[in-house]
Amino acid sequence: MARIVGVHGAFHQLWGPNQLKSRWLPAVRDGLRHATQDVADDDFAMAFYGDVFRPDVAAGRPDREELLELAERSGLIEVIEDQLGPGGLEALAVEIGRETLRQLIHQLGRYFADSSIRDEVRSRFIEVVDSDTEVIVAHSMGTVVAYECLAAHAEWSPHTFITLGSPLGGDFVFPNLEPAPVAGLGAWPGSITTWTNVAAIDDTIVRIPELATRFGPDVSDVAVDNGHRAHDAEPYLNAPATGRAIAAGLAG
């Protein structure tokens, strides 16, 4: 199968794997231009889980009370108030946007609070990775999914992990990871030998840009400037730093 597996972030519930591949693959190729490399269509596959979070018409959209209960159950409220004080949820809504926060609670909160959701999302990634896979490129919430799966499968073949706009180091995500961090240090993700973490200036989803502080000095942290599209996948994927990291992974 594919040498490169991409893992998307939150807010893709109205997309599909073919649509996302049609956007990600050109951006990956544009990044690889900086390393004078290219990949064939079959070298890239998308691990898609967005439809797990597609709204159910019968169930209806979660209202404010449901979202608050989910934020409470997942531990998000406690973390936010520890960081921002009472009323911190409202302050965070102003900082990252009300709709972004609503969807973040609905998806990342459910991922951590509901084991069946967590298992289903991770299964979408697991079914795409095989013995041909060398490089994992994950964006946003996808970095959490990929990290947990890699950490649980040291027997896998991928050796290069590239995280883009990752919330892995944040005070809500980090303590909730499986396996749990020990003495403030997160477990190394399984078979990975090279981990490059790319964080954009002004990316409000990235709470801790330097993942080496959370997972050890073997993580290579790189800063980029994505302009007004600070958290978007495409400018991350076509960045020279990302392209060179993918090229190095393909070179073994």
WOHUKA-V185211 format. One record per residue. SS is DSSP state (a for helix, b for strand, c for the rest). Layout:
ss={SS;SS}
This chain:
ss={c;c;c;b;b;b;b;c;c;c;c;c;c;c;c;c;a;a;a;a;a;a;a;a;a;a;a;a;a;a;a;a;a;a;a;c;c;c;c;c;a;a;a;b;b;b;b;c;c;a;a;a;a;c;c;c;c;c;c;c;c;c;c;a;a;a;a;a;a;a;a;a;a;a;c;a;a;a;a;a;a;a;a;a;c;c;c;a;a;a;a;a;a;a;a;a;c;a;a;a;a;a;a;a;a;a;a;a;a;a;a;a;a;c;a;a;a;a;a;a;a;a;a;a;a;a;c;c;c;c;c;c;c;c;b;b;b;b;b;c;a;a;a;a;a;a;a;a;a;a;a;a;c;c;c;c;c;c;c;b;b;b;b;b;c;c;c;c;c;c;c;c;c;a;a;a;c;c;c;c;c;b;c;c;b;c;c;c;c;c;c;c;c;b;b;b;b;b;b;b;c;c;c;c;c;c;c;c;c;c;c;a;a;a;a;c;c;c;b;b;b;b;b;b;c;c;c;c;c;c;c;c;a;a;a;a;a;c;c;a;a;a;a;a;a;a;a;a;a;a;c;c}
